[in-house]
Amino acid sequence: MIYAVAAFAILVTMGLALARALAGPTIYDRILAVNMFGTKTVLLIAVYSFMSGRSDILDIALIYALISFIGVVAVLKLVEQGNFHTSGGDDDQERPEKW
Amino acid sequence: MVIVDLASWACILAGALLGIVGGVGMHRFPDFYTRLHAVGITDTLCAALFLLGLSLQAGLSLASLKLFLIFVLLFFTSPTASHALANAAQHGKLKPVLDGSQGEASR
């Protein structure tokens, strides 16, 4: 019962984050919302593991936490530099004005 | 056992409340930097309270060890991601909405 309440609260939060990801005026708002969505997904998987009584699902939550962080950092690097191969630091990269 | 159950329910309910508050803040705050603050609340304390409540339910077992590992991972990666986001936004010359100025935020 308490797990259902927790899952519902997490789903509401994920919905709000998704609305911000769709409506966000800048690219950074969207990345921020996706970051929050990923963290809430980890929590939802953990709650679901307890709800279904299978503790091996927690491994998926662990892996998802890793992948979510790597994905956010990779997207940030792509947005900041426009590609993946420059090492950063140089400020004369071509960047689109509006996203 | 009843006390442990009550403590874990209190933790989970507090985490759920913080999550919804952070989601509402994410939706209503005017610009990126204030939204970063709302996300900082939900990413650290809400996740920590959820994982603490779940591990109180699990007791001393492999599941609570995995929950602790998830907590350590989130504890290090979520402030790092927030810092990288703020750094990238500042590097990308995103201006905060100051008092009196009308930003590009949703109205």
N, CA and C atoms of all chains as a GROMACS GRO file, in nm:
protein
  618
    1MET      N    1   0.084  -0.121   0.000
    1MET     CA    2   0.000   0.000   0.000
    1MET      C    3   0.086   0.125   0.000
    2ILE      N    4   0.185   0.126   0.093
    2ILE     CA    5   0.274   0.243   0.099
    2ILE      C    6   0.358   0.252  -0.028
    3TYR      N    7   0.386   0.135  -0.087
    3TYR     CA    8   0.464   0.137  -0.212
    3TYR      C    9   0.383   0.199  -0.324
    4ALA      N   10   0.251   0.172  -0.324
    4ALA     CA   11   0.167   0.232  -0.428
    4ALA      C   12   0.163   0.383  -0.414
    5VAL      N   13   0.155   0.432  -0.289
    5VAL     CA   14   0.157   0.577  -0.267
    5VAL      C   15   0.290   0.637  -0.314
    6ALA      N   16   0.399   0.568  -0.280
    6ALA     CA   17   0.531   0.618  -0.320
    6ALA      C   18   0.545   0.620  -0.472
    7ALA      N   19   0.497   0.511  -0.536
    7ALA     CA   20   0.508   0.506  -0.682
    7ALA      C   21   0.424   0.615  -0.747
    8PHE      N   22   0.306   0.640  -0.688
    8PHE     CA   23   0.220   0.745  -0.744
    8PHE      C   24   0.287   0.882  -0.731
    9ALA      N   25   0.347   0.909  -0.613
    9ALA     CA   26   0.414   1.038  -0.595
    9ALA      C   27   0.530   1.053  -0.692
   10ILE      N   28   0.605   0.944  -0.712
   10ILE     CA   29   0.718   0.952  -0.806
   10ILE      C   30   0.666   0.975  -0.948
   11LEU      N   31   0.554   0.911  -0.982
   11LEU     CA   32   0.500   0.929  -1.118
   11LEU      C   33   0.452   1.072  -1.139
   12VAL      N   34   0.390   1.132  -1.033
   12VAL     CA   35   0.349   1.272  -1.045
   12VAL      C   36   0.470   1.362  -1.068
   13THR      N   37   0.577   1.337  -0.990
   13THR     CA   38   0.698   1.418  -1.007
   13THR      C   39   0.758   1.400  -1.147
   14MET      N   40   0.757   1.275  -1.196
   14MET     CA   41   0.811   1.251  -1.330
   14MET      C   42   0.727   1.322  -1.436
   15GLY      N   43   0.594   1.326  -1.414
   15GLY     CA   44   0.510   1.397  -1.509
   15GLY      C   45   0.540   1.546  -1.512
   16LEU      N   46   0.562   1.605  -1.392
   16LEU     CA   47   0.596   1.748  -1.388
   16LEU      C   48   0.730   1.774  -1.456
   17ALA      N   49   0.827   1.684  -1.432
   17ALA     CA   50   0.958   1.701  -1.495
   17ALA      C   51   0.946   1.688  -1.646
   18LEU      N   52   0.862   1.595  -1.690
   18LEU     CA   53   0.845   1.575  -1.834
   18LEU      C   54   0.779   1.697  -1.899
   19ALA      N   55   0.683   1.757  -1.826
   19ALA     CA   56   0.620   1.879  -1.878
   19ALA      C   57   0.723   1.990  -1.894
   20ARG      N   58   0.815   2.001  -1.796
   20ARG     CA   59   0.919   2.103  -1.808
   20ARG      C   60   1.014   2.069  -1.921
   21ALA      N   61   1.042   1.940  -1.941
   21ALA     CA   62   1.131   1.902  -2.051
   21ALA      C   63   1.068   1.935  -2.185
   22LEU      N   64   0.935   1.924  -2.195
   22LEU     CA   65   0.870   1.957  -2.322
   22LEU      C   66   0.857   2.107  -2.340
   23ALA      N   67   0.837   2.182  -2.229
   23ALA     CA   68   0.807   2.325  -2.241
   23ALA      C   69   0.928   2.414  -2.220
   24GLY      N   70   1.040   2.356  -2.172
   24GLY     CA   71   1.153   2.437  -2.129
   24GLY      C   72   1.202   2.532  -2.235
   25PRO      N   73   1.221   2.659  -2.201
   25PRO     CA   74   1.259   2.755  -2.306
   25PRO      C   75   1.402   2.733  -2.356
   26THR      N   76   1.494   2.693  -2.274
   26THR     CA   77   1.630   2.673  -2.322
   26THR      C   78   1.665   2.524  -2.318
   27ILE      N   79   1.777   2.490  -2.381
   27ILE     CA   80   1.821   2.350  -2.384
   27ILE      C   81   1.862   2.305  -2.244
   28TYR      N   82   1.910   2.399  -2.161
   28TYR     CA   83   1.956   2.360  -2.027
   28TYR      C   84   1.839   2.318  -1.939
   29ASP      N   85   1.723   2.384  -1.957
   29ASP     CA   86   1.605   2.341  -1.883
   29ASP      C   87   1.566   2.198  -1.919
   30ARG      N   88   1.578   2.168  -2.048
   30ARG     CA   89   1.541   2.032  -2.090
   30ARG      C   90   1.637   1.929  -2.032
   31ILE      N   91   1.768   1.960  -2.034
   31ILE     CA   92   1.864   1.864  -1.979
   31ILE      C   93   1.842   1.847  -1.829
   32LEU      N   94   1.812   1.959  -1.762
   32LEU     CA   95   1.785   1.953  -1.617
   32LEU      C   96   1.664   1.865  -1.589
   33ALA      N   97   1.558   1.881  -1.669
   33ALA     CA   98   1.439   1.800  -1.648
   33ALA      C   99   1.466   1.652  -1.675
   34VAL      N  100   1.547   1.625  -1.777
   34VAL     CA  101   1.579   1.485  -1.808
   34VAL      C  102   1.664   1.424  -1.697
   35ASN      N  103   1.754   1.505  -1.639
   35ASN     CA  104   1.835   1.460  -1.526
   35ASN      C  105   1.748   1.421  -1.408
   36MET      N  106   1.651   1.508  -1.376
   36MET     CA  107   1.558   1.480  -1.266
   36MET      C  108   1.473   1.357  -1.298
   37PHE      N  109   1.430   1.346  -1.424
   37PHE     CA  110   1.351   1.231  -1.466
   37PHE      C  111   1.430   1.101  -1.446
   38GLY      N  112   1.560   1.106  -1.478
   38GLY     CA  113   1.642   0.986  -1.461
   38GLY      C  114   1.655   0.946  -1.315
   39THR      N  115   1.676   1.044  -1.227
   39THR     CA  116   1.686   1.012  -1.085
   39THR      C  117   1.556   0.952  -1.033
   40LYS      N  118   1.444   1.011  -1.077
   40LYS     CA  119   1.315   0.959  -1.031
   40LYS      C  120   1.289   0.821  -1.088
   41THR      N  121   1.342   0.793  -1.209
   41THR     CA  122   1.328   0.659  -1.264
   41THR      C  123   1.399   0.556  -1.179
   42VAL      N  124   1.520   0.592  -1.131
   42VAL     CA  125   1.594   0.503  -1.041
   42VAL      C  126   1.510   0.472  -0.917
   43LEU      N  127   1.450   0.576  -0.858
   43LEU     CA  128   1.368   0.555  -0.739
   43LEU      C  129   1.246   0.470  -0.770
   44LEU      N  130   1.186   0.493  -0.889
   44LEU     CA  131   1.066   0.416  -0.925
   44LEU      C  132   1.101   0.269  -0.944
   45ILE      N  133   1.216   0.240  -1.003
   45ILE     CA  134   1.256   0.100  -1.020
   45ILE      C  135   1.280   0.036  -0.883
   46ALA      N  136   1.341   0.111  -0.790
   46ALA     CA  137   1.364   0.056  -0.656
   46ALA      C  138   1.233   0.027  -0.586
   47VAL      N  139   1.138   0.121  -0.596
   47VAL     CA  140   1.007   0.100  -0.532
   47VAL      C  141   0.936  -0.019  -0.596
   48TYR      N  142   0.946  -0.031  -0.730
   48TYR     CA  143   0.881  -0.143  -0.797
   48TYR      C  144   0.941  -0.276  -0.754
   49SER      N  145   1.073  -0.276  -0.729
   49SER     CA  146   1.138  -0.398  -0.683
   49SER      C  147   1.079  -0.444  -0.550
   50PHE      N  148   1.053  -0.349  -0.460
   50PHE     CA  149   0.993  -0.387  -0.332
   50PHE      C  150   0.846  -0.422  -0.348
   51MET      N  151   0.780  -0.356  -0.444
   51MET     CA  152   0.637  -0.382  -0.465
   51MET      C  153   0.616  -0.523  -0.517
   52SER      N  154   0.706  -0.567  -0.606
   52SER     CA  155   0.689  -0.701  -0.662
   52SER      C  156   0.765  -0.806  -0.583
   53GLY      N  157   0.841  -0.765  -0.481
   53GLY     CA  158   0.910  -0.862  -0.397
   53GLY      C  159   1.030  -0.929  -0.460
   54ARG      N  160   1.081  -0.873  -0.570
   54ARG     CA  161   1.199  -0.932  -0.635
   54ARG      C  162   1.315  -0.835  -0.618
   55SER      N  163   1.410  -0.871  -0.531
   55SER     CA  164   1.515  -0.775  -0.499
   55SER      C  165   1.622  -0.769  -0.607
   56ASP      N  166   1.618  -0.858  -0.707
   56ASP     CA  167   1.720  -0.851  -0.812
   56ASP      C  168   1.693  -0.738  -0.909
   57ILE      N  169   1.571  -0.681  -0.904
   57ILE     CA  170   1.542  -0.566  -0.991
   57ILE      C  171   1.625  -0.445  -0.947
   58LEU      N  172   1.673  -0.447  -0.820
   58LEU     CA  173   1.754  -0.336  -0.772
   58LEU      C  174   1.882  -0.318  -0.853
   59ASP      N  175   1.932  -0.428  -0.913
   59ASP     CA  176   2.051  -0.417  -0.999
   59ASP      C  177   2.023  -0.325  -1.118
   60ILE      N  178   1.900  -0.335  -1.172
   60ILE     CA  179   1.863  -0.249  -1.286
   60ILE      C  180   1.867  -0.103  -1.243
   61ALA      N  181   1.818  -0.075  -1.120
   61ALA     CA  182   1.820   0.063  -1.071
   61ALA      C  183   1.963   0.114  -1.059
   62LEU      N  184   2.051   0.027  -1.011
   62LEU     CA  185   2.193   0.064  -0.997
   62LEU      C  186   2.254   0.100  -1.132
   63ILE      N  187   2.230   0.013  -1.231
   63ILE     CA  188   2.284   0.038  -1.365
   63ILE      C  189   2.222   0.163  -1.426
   64TYR      N  190   2.092   0.182  -1.400
   64TYR     CA  191   2.026   0.300  -1.457
   64TYR      C  192   2.082   0.429  -1.400
   65ALA      N  193   2.118   0.427  -1.270
   65ALA     CA  194   2.178   0.546  -1.210
   65ALA      C  195   2.310   0.579  -1.279
   66LEU      N  196   2.391   0.476  -1.306
   66LEU     CA  197   2.518   0.499  -1.378
   66LEU      C  198   2.494   0.556  -1.517
   67ILE      N  199   2.404   0.490  -1.593
   67ILE     CA  200   2.385   0.530  -1.733
   67ILE      C  201   2.324   0.670  -1.742
   68SER      N  202   2.235   0.703  -1.647
   68SER     CA  203   2.171   0.834  -1.650
   68SER      C  204   2.274   0.945  -1.632
   69PHE      N  205   2.364   0.925  -1.537
   69PHE     CA  206   2.467   1.028  -1.514
   69PHE      C  207   2.558   1.043  -1.635
   70ILE      N  208   2.603   0.929  -1.690
   70ILE     CA  209   2.691   0.936  -1.807
   70ILE      C  210   2.621   1.004  -1.924
   71GLY      N  211   2.491   0.972  -1.940
   71GLY     CA  212   2.416   1.032  -2.050
   71GLY      C  213   2.402   1.182  -2.036
   72VAL      N  214   2.374   1.229  -1.913
   72VAL     CA  215   2.359   1.373  -1.892
   72VAL      C  216   2.490   1.446  -1.920
   73VAL      N  217   2.600   1.388  -1.871
   73VAL     CA  218   2.729   1.454  -1.893
   73VAL      C  219   2.765   1.453  -2.041
   74ALA      N  220   2.733   1.344  -2.111
   74ALA     CA  221   2.764   1.338  -2.255
   74ALA      C  222   2.682   1.440  -2.332
   75VAL      N  223   2.553   1.454  -2.297
   75VAL     CA  224   2.469   1.552  -2.368
   75VAL      C  225   2.518   1.694  -2.339
   76LEU      N  226   2.562   1.718  -2.215
   76LEU     CA  227   2.614   1.851  -2.182
   76LEU      C  228   2.738   1.882  -2.264
   77LYS      N  229   2.826   1.784  -2.279
   77LYS     CA  230   2.948   1.805  -2.357
   77LYS      C  231   2.913   1.833  -2.503
   78LEU      N  232   2.815   1.759  -2.554
   78LEU     CA  233   2.773   1.780  -2.693
   78LEU      C  234   2.714   1.919  -2.712
   79VAL      N  235   2.633   1.966  -2.614
   79VAL     CA  236   2.570   2.096  -2.627
   79VAL      C  237   2.674   2.206  -2.615
   80GLU      N  238   2.771   2.188  -2.525
   80GLU     CA  239   2.867   2.294  -2.501
   80GLU      C  240   2.965   2.308  -2.617
   81GLN      N  241   3.008   2.195  -2.676
   81GLN     CA  242   3.114   2.200  -2.775
   81GLN      C  243   3.067   2.172  -2.916
   82GLY      N  244   2.949   2.119  -2.931
   82GLY     CA  245   2.898   2.091  -3.064
   82GLY      C  246   2.946   1.960  -3.122
   83ASN      N  247   3.041   1.894  -3.056
   83ASN     CA  248   3.086   1.764  -3.103
   83ASN      C  249   3.143   1.687  -2.985
   84PHE      N  250   3.191   1.567  -3.012
   84PHE     CA  251   3.246   1.486  -2.905
   84PHE      C  252   3.397   1.478  -2.908
   85HIS      N  253   3.463   1.530  -3.012
   85HIS     CA  254   3.604   1.499  -3.026
   85HIS      C  255   3.697   1.610  -2.978
   86THR      N  256   3.649   1.735  -2.965
   86THR     CA  257   3.738   1.836  -2.910
   86THR      C  258   3.748   1.819  -2.759
   87SER      N  259   3.861   1.861  -2.704
   87SER     CA  260   3.884   1.834  -2.562
   87SER      C  261   3.834   1.945  -2.473
   88GLY      N  262   3.776   2.050  -2.530
   88GLY     CA  263   3.718   2.155  -2.448
   88GLY      C  264   3.819   2.262  -2.412
   89GLY      N  265   3.769   2.371  -2.354
   89GLY     CA  266   3.856   2.479  -2.313
   89GLY      C  267   3.862   2.591  -2.415
   90ASP      N  268   3.857   2.558  -2.543
   90ASP     CA  269   3.862   2.663  -2.645
   90ASP      C  270   3.723   2.724  -2.660
   91ASP      N  271   3.721   2.857  -2.668
   91ASP     CA  272   3.592   2.926  -2.665
   91ASP      C  273   3.547   2.970  -2.802
   92ASP      N  274   3.625   2.940  -2.906
   92ASP     CA  275   3.593   2.991  -3.039
   92ASP      C  276   3.517   2.888  -3.122
   93GLN      N  277   3.451   2.795  -3.054
   93GLN     CA  278   3.371   2.697  -3.128
   93GLN      C  279   3.245   2.763  -3.182
   94GLU      N  280   3.202   2.713  -3.298
   94GLU     CA  281   3.075   2.760  -3.351
   94GLU      C  282   2.962   2.700  -3.269
   95ARG      N  283   2.874   2.788  -3.220
   95ARG     CA  284   2.760   2.738  -3.142
   95ARG      C  285   2.633   2.802  -3.197
   96PRO      N  286   2.530   2.725  -3.218
   96PRO     CA  287   2.404   2.784  -3.264
   96PRO      C  288   2.350   2.881  -3.160
   97GLU      N  289   2.287   2.987  -3.209
   97GLU     CA  290   2.240   3.088  -3.116
   97GLU      C  291   2.115   3.042  -3.042
   98LYS      N  292   2.020   2.988  -3.116
   98LYS     CA  293   1.895   2.947  -3.051
   98LYS      C  294   1.880   2.796  -3.061
   99TRP      N  295   1.832   2.735  -2.952
   99TRP     CA  296   1.807   2.591  -2.953
   99TRP      C  297   1.658   2.570  -2.950
  100MET      N  298   0.882  -0.445   1.534
  100MET     CA  299   0.865  -0.437   1.390
  100MET      C  300   0.773  -0.322   1.352
  101VAL      N  301   0.677  -0.292   1.439
  101VAL     CA  302   0.582  -0.185   1.406
  101VAL      C  303   0.654  -0.051   1.400
  102ILE      N  304   0.752  -0.034   1.491
  102ILE     CA  305   0.824   0.094   1.495
  102ILE      C  306   0.908   0.112   1.368
  103VAL      N  307   0.972   0.002   1.325
  103VAL     CA  308   1.051   0.010   1.202
  103VAL      C  309   0.962   0.041   1.083
  104ASP      N  310   0.843  -0.025   1.080
  104ASP     CA  311   0.749   0.003   0.972
  104ASP      C  312   0.706   0.149   0.971
  105LEU      N  313   0.673   0.199   1.091
  105LEU     CA  314   0.629   0.339   1.098
  105LEU      C  315   0.741   0.433   1.055
  106ALA      N  316   0.864   0.405   1.096
  106ALA     CA  317   0.977   0.491   1.057
  106ALA      C  318   0.997   0.487   0.906
  107SER      N  319   0.986   0.368   0.847
  107SER     CA  320   1.008   0.359   0.703
  107SER      C  321   0.894   0.428   0.627
  108TRP      N  322   0.769   0.416   0.678
  108TRP     CA  323   0.660   0.486   0.611
  108TRP      C  324   0.679   0.637   0.622
  109ALA      N  325   0.724   0.683   0.739
  109ALA     CA  326   0.746   0.827   0.754
  109ALA      C  327   0.853   0.875   0.657
  110CYS      N  328   0.961   0.797   0.642
  110CYS     CA  329   1.068   0.836   0.548
  110CYS      C  330   1.014   0.840   0.406
  111ILE      N  331   0.937   0.736   0.368
  111ILE     CA  332   0.890   0.730   0.229
  111ILE      C  333   0.791   0.843   0.202
  112LEU      N  334   0.703   0.871   0.302
  112LEU     CA  335   0.606   0.979   0.279
  112LEU      C  336   0.675   1.116   0.272
  113ALA      N  337   0.777   1.137   0.357
  113ALA     CA  338   0.851   1.263   0.350
  113ALA      C  339   0.922   1.275   0.216
  114GLY      N  340   0.981   1.164   0.168
  114GLY     CA  341   1.046   1.166   0.038
  114GLY      C  342   0.948   1.195  -0.074
  115ALA      N  343   0.827   1.136  -0.065
  115ALA     CA  344   0.726   1.161  -0.168
  115ALA      C  345   0.684   1.307  -0.168
  116LEU      N  346   0.668   1.364  -0.046
  116LEU     CA  347   0.629   1.505  -0.036
  116LEU      C  348   0.737   1.595  -0.096
  117LEU      N  349   0.864   1.565  -0.063
  117LEU     CA  350   0.973   1.646  -0.118
  117LEU      C  351   0.980   1.634  -0.269
  118GLY      N  352   0.954   1.512  -0.320
  118GLY     CA  353   0.957   1.494  -0.464
  118GLY      C  354   0.852   1.577  -0.534
  119ILE      N  355   0.729   1.575  -0.479
  119ILE     CA  356   0.622   1.652  -0.543
  119ILE      C  357   0.650   1.802  -0.532
  120VAL      N  358   0.703   1.846  -0.415
  120VAL     CA  359   0.738   1.988  -0.399
  120VAL      C  360   0.843   2.028  -0.502
  121GLY      N  361   0.943   1.942  -0.521
  121GLY     CA  362   1.046   1.971  -0.620
  121GLY      C  363   0.990   1.974  -0.761
  122GLY      N  364   0.894   1.883  -0.790
  122GLY     CA  365   0.833   1.884  -0.922
  122GLY      C  366   0.754   2.011  -0.948
  123VAL      N  367   0.679   2.056  -0.844
  123VAL     CA  368   0.603   2.179  -0.860
  123VAL      C  369   0.697   2.298  -0.877
  124GLY      N  370   0.808   2.298  -0.799
  124GLY     CA  371   0.907   2.404  -0.815
  124GLY      C  372   0.970   2.403  -0.953
  125MET      N  373   0.996   2.282  -1.003
  125MET     CA  374   1.049   2.266  -1.138
  125MET      C  375   0.954   2.326  -1.241
  126HIS      N  376   0.825   2.318  -1.212
  126HIS     CA  377   0.727   2.365  -1.309
  126HIS      C  378   0.703   2.515  -1.298
  127ARG      N  379   0.717   2.572  -1.178
  127ARG     CA  380   0.671   2.709  -1.157
  127ARG      C  381   0.782   2.812  -1.144
  128PHE      N  382   0.906   2.769  -1.118
  128PHE     CA  383   1.013   2.867  -1.099
  128PHE      C  384   1.044   2.939  -1.230
  129PRO      N  385   1.088   3.066  -1.222
  129PRO     CA  386   1.092   3.148  -1.344
  129PRO      C  387   1.208   3.119  -1.438
  130ASP      N  388   1.325   3.082  -1.390
  130ASP     CA  389   1.433   3.063  -1.486
  130ASP      C  390   1.516   2.941  -1.450
  131PHE      N  391   1.621   2.919  -1.529
  131PHE     CA  392   1.696   2.794  -1.518
  131PHE      C  393   1.763   2.778  -1.383
  132TYR      N  394   1.822   2.887  -1.331
  132TYR     CA  395   1.904   2.873  -1.210
  132TYR      C  396   1.817   2.844  -1.088
  133THR      N  397   1.696   2.900  -1.084
  133THR     CA  398   1.607   2.867  -0.972
  133THR      C  399   1.554   2.725  -0.984
  134ARG      N  400   1.532   2.681  -1.108
  134ARG     CA  401   1.490   2.542  -1.127
  134ARG      C  402   1.598   2.445  -1.083
  135LEU      N  403   1.724   2.485  -1.102
  135LEU     CA  404   1.836   2.402  -1.056
  135LEU      C  405   1.827   2.381  -0.905
  136HIS      N  406   1.783   2.483  -0.833
  136HIS     CA  407   1.768   2.472  -0.688
  136HIS      C  408   1.660   2.370  -0.652
  137ALA      N  409   1.546   2.376  -0.724
  137ALA     CA  410   1.439   2.280  -0.696
  137ALA      C  411   1.485   2.137  -0.724
  138VAL      N  412   1.558   2.120  -0.833
  138VAL     CA  413   1.606   1.986  -0.866
  138VAL      C  414   1.709   1.939  -0.764
  139GLY      N  415   1.790   2.032  -0.712
  139GLY     CA  416   1.887   1.995  -0.609
  139GLY      C  417   1.820   1.938  -0.486
  140ILE      N  418   1.704   1.994  -0.449
  140ILE     CA  419   1.631   1.940  -0.333
  140ILE      C  420   1.584   1.799  -0.362
  141THR      N  421   1.516   1.779  -0.476
  141THR     CA  422   1.459   1.648  -0.499
  141THR      C  423   1.565   1.542  -0.525
  142ASP      N  424   1.676   1.582  -0.587
  142ASP     CA  425   1.774   1.480  -0.624
  142ASP      C  426   1.850   1.427  -0.503
  143THR      N  427   1.869   1.507  -0.400
  143THR     CA  428   1.948   1.458  -0.288
  143THR      C  429   1.860   1.407  -0.174
  144LEU      N  430   1.781   1.495  -0.112
  144LEU     CA  431   1.711   1.455   0.009
  144LEU      C  432   1.596   1.361  -0.020
  145CYS      N  433   1.522   1.386  -0.130
  145CYS     CA  434   1.410   1.298  -0.162
  145CYS      C  435   1.459   1.157  -0.193
  146ALA      N  436   1.566   1.146  -0.272
  146ALA     CA  437   1.619   1.014  -0.304
  146ALA      C  438   1.675   0.946  -0.180
  147ALA      N  439   1.743   1.023  -0.094
  147ALA     CA  440   1.800   0.965   0.028
  147ALA      C  441   1.690   0.914   0.120
  148LEU      N  442   1.581   0.991   0.134
  148LEU     CA  443   1.472   0.947   0.222
  148LEU      C  444   1.403   0.823   0.166
  149PHE      N  445   1.381   0.821   0.035
  149PHE     CA  446   1.320   0.702  -0.026
  149PHE      C  447   1.407   0.578  -0.001
  150LEU      N  448   1.536   0.592  -0.028
  150LEU     CA  449   1.623   0.475  -0.015
  150LEU      C  450   1.636   0.433   0.130
  151LEU      N  451   1.635   0.530   0.223
  151LEU     CA  452   1.641   0.495   0.366
  151LEU      C  453   1.514   0.421   0.408
  152GLY      N  454   1.399   0.471   0.362
  152GLY     CA  455   1.274   0.403   0.397
  152GLY      C  456   1.268   0.262   0.340
  153LEU      N  457   1.312   0.245   0.215
  153LEU     CA  458   1.310   0.112   0.154
  153LEU      C  459   1.407   0.018   0.225
  154SER      N  460   1.524   0.070   0.265
  154SER     CA  461   1.620  -0.021   0.330
  154SER      C  462   1.577  -0.053   0.473
  155LEU      N  463   1.496   0.034   0.535
  155LEU     CA  464   1.438  -0.004   0.664
  155LEU      C  465   1.340  -0.119   0.645
  156GLN      N  466   1.267  -0.119   0.534
  156GLN     CA  467   1.178  -0.232   0.505
  156GLN      C  468   1.256  -0.359   0.478
  157ALA      N  469   1.373  -0.346   0.414
  157ALA     CA  470   1.447  -0.465   0.374
  157ALA      C  471   1.524  -0.526   0.489
  158GLY      N  472   1.556  -0.446   0.591
  158GLY     CA  473   1.637  -0.501   0.700
  158GLY      C  474   1.782  -0.514   0.659
  159LEU      N  475   1.854  -0.600   0.729
  159LEU     CA  476   1.996  -0.617   0.700
  159LEU      C  477   2.012  -0.731   0.599
  160SER      N  478   2.011  -0.695   0.470
  160SER     CA  479   2.017  -0.800   0.368
  160SER      C  480   2.090  -0.746   0.246
  161LEU      N  481   2.094  -0.831   0.141
  161LEU     CA  482   2.160  -0.789   0.018
  161LEU      C  483   2.086  -0.673  -0.047
  162ALA      N  484   1.954  -0.670  -0.032
  162ALA     CA  485   1.875  -0.562  -0.092
  162ALA      C  486   1.914  -0.428  -0.032
  163SER      N  487   1.934  -0.425   0.101
  163SER     CA  488   1.969  -0.295   0.161
  163SER      C  489   2.112  -0.257   0.124
  164LEU      N  490   2.198  -0.356   0.098
  164LEU     CA  491   2.332  -0.322   0.050
  164LEU      C  492   2.325  -0.258  -0.088
  165LYS      N  493   2.237  -0.314  -0.175
  165LYS     CA  494   2.222  -0.255  -0.308
  165LYS      C  495   2.162  -0.115  -0.299
  166LEU      N  496   2.066  -0.098  -0.207
  166LEU     CA  497   2.007   0.035  -0.188
  166LEU      C  498   2.113   0.134  -0.140
  167PHE      N  499   2.204   0.086  -0.054
  167PHE     CA  500   2.310   0.174  -0.006
  167PHE      C  501   2.404   0.212  -0.121
  168LEU      N  502   2.430   0.114  -0.210
  168LEU     CA  503   2.516   0.144  -0.326
  168LEU      C  504   2.450   0.248  -0.416
  169ILE      N  505   2.318   0.233  -0.439
  169ILE     CA  506   2.246   0.333  -0.519
  169ILE      C  507   2.254   0.470  -0.453
  170PHE      N  508   2.242   0.471  -0.320
  170PHE     CA  509   2.249   0.599  -0.248
  170PHE      C  510   2.386   0.664  -0.265
  171VAL      N  511   2.493   0.584  -0.252
  171VAL     CA  512   2.628   0.640  -0.267
  171VAL      C  513   2.647   0.695  -0.408
  172LEU      N  514   2.597   0.618  -0.507
  172LEU     CA  515   2.610   0.662  -0.646
  172LEU      C  516   2.537   0.794  -0.670
  173LEU      N  517   2.411   0.802  -0.621
  173LEU     CA  518   2.335   0.926  -0.639
  173LEU      C  519   2.398   1.040  -0.562
  174PHE      N  520   2.453   1.007  -0.443
  174PHE     CA  521   2.512   1.110  -0.358
  174PHE      C  522   2.630   1.177  -0.428
  175PHE      N  523   2.704   1.101  -0.510
  175PHE     CA  524   2.816   1.162  -0.579
  175PHE      C  525   2.779   1.215  -0.716
  176THR      N  526   2.693   1.146  -0.790
  176THR     CA  527   2.669   1.188  -0.928
  176THR      C  528   2.571   1.304  -0.938
  177SER      N  529   2.474   1.314  -0.846
  177SER     CA  530   2.372   1.418  -0.867
  177SER      C  531   2.424   1.559  -0.842
  178PRO      N  532   2.506   1.586  -0.737
  178PRO     CA  533   2.567   1.719  -0.730
  178PRO      C  534   2.665   1.746  -0.844
  179THR      N  535   2.732   1.641  -0.892
  179THR     CA  536   2.823   1.660  -1.005
  179THR      C  537   2.746   1.701  -1.130
  180ALA      N  538   2.632   1.635  -1.152
  180ALA     CA  539   2.551   1.670  -1.269
  180ALA      C  540   2.495   1.811  -1.256
  181SER      N  541   2.452   1.849  -1.133
  181SER     CA  542   2.400   1.984  -1.113
  181SER      C  543   2.508   2.088  -1.139
  182HIS      N  544   2.629   2.060  -1.088
  182HIS     CA  545   2.738   2.154  -1.109
  182HIS      C  546   2.775   2.164  -1.256
  183ALA      N  547   2.776   2.050  -1.326
  183ALA     CA  548   2.809   2.054  -1.468
  183ALA      C  549   2.704   2.132  -1.546
  184LEU      N  550   2.577   2.116  -1.507
  184LEU     CA  551   2.469   2.190  -1.575
  184LEU      C  552   2.484   2.339  -1.553
  185ALA      N  553   2.508   2.380  -1.427
  185ALA     CA  554   2.522   2.523  -1.400
  185ALA      C  555   2.642   2.580  -1.472
  186ASN      N  556   2.750   2.501  -1.475
  186ASN     CA  557   2.872   2.545  -1.542
  186ASN      C  558   2.849   2.561  -1.692
  187ALA      N  559   2.778   2.463  -1.750
  187ALA     CA  560   2.752   2.470  -1.894
  187ALA      C  561   2.660   2.586  -1.927
  188ALA      N  562   2.561   2.612  -1.840
  188ALA     CA  563   2.470   2.723  -1.866
  188ALA      C  564   2.543   2.856  -1.857
  189GLN      N  565   2.633   2.867  -1.760
  189GLN     CA  566   2.709   2.991  -1.748
  189GLN      C  567   2.805   3.007  -1.865
  190HIS      N  568   2.864   2.895  -1.907
  190HIS     CA  569   2.956   2.899  -2.021
  190HIS      C  570   2.882   2.931  -2.149
  191GLY      N  571   2.756   2.887  -2.156
  191GLY     CA  572   2.674   2.918  -2.273
  191GLY      C  573   2.608   3.053  -2.265
  192LYS      N  574   2.648   3.136  -2.167
  192LYS     CA  575   2.602   3.275  -2.153
  192LYS      C  576   2.450   3.283  -2.136
  193LEU      N  577   2.397   3.196  -2.050
  193LEU     CA  578   2.255   3.204  -2.015
  193LEU      C  579   2.241   3.300  -1.898
  194LYS      N  580   2.160   3.404  -1.918
  194LYS     CA  581   2.145   3.506  -1.814
  194LYS      C  582   2.034   3.467  -1.718
  195PRO      N  583   2.054   3.487  -1.588
  195PRO     CA  584   1.944   3.463  -1.494
  195PRO      C  585   1.841   3.575  -1.503
  196VAL      N  586   1.717   3.541  -1.464
  196VAL     CA  587   1.611   3.642  -1.462
  196VAL      C  588   1.624   3.718  -1.330
  197LEU      N  589   1.662   3.844  -1.338
  197LEU     CA  590   1.680   3.924  -1.217
  197LEU      C  591   1.552   3.998  -1.184
  198ASP      N  592   1.554   4.066  -1.070
  198ASP     CA  593   1.434   4.136  -1.024
  198ASP      C  594   1.404   4.252  -1.118
  199GLY      N  595   1.281   4.257  -1.171
  199GLY     CA  596   1.241   4.366  -1.257
  199GLY      C  597   1.259   4.337  -1.405
  200SER      N  598   1.348   4.245  -1.440
  200SER     CA  599   1.367   4.214  -1.581
  200SER      C  600   1.275   4.101  -1.620
  201GLN      N  601   1.221   4.110  -1.739
  201GLN     CA  602   1.134   4.005  -1.788
  201GLN      C  603   1.218   3.906  -1.868
  202GLY      N  604   1.228   3.785  -1.817
  202GLY     CA  605   1.307   3.685  -1.886
  202GLY      C  606   1.228   3.620  -1.996
  203GLU      N  607   1.291   3.520  -2.055
  203GLU     CA  608   1.224   3.446  -2.160
  203GLU      C  609   1.142   3.332  -2.102
  204ALA      N  610   1.130   3.331  -1.968
  204ALA     CA  611   1.062   3.220  -1.904
  204ALA      C  612   0.914   3.220  -1.938
  205SER      N  613   0.853   3.107  -1.915
  205SER     CA  614   0.712   3.092  -1.948
  205SER      C  615   0.625   3.177  -1.858
  206ARG      N  616   0.531   3.245  -1.915
  206ARG     CA  617   0.442   3.330  -1.836
  206ARG      C  618   0.298   3.294  -1.870
   0.00000   0.00000   0.00000
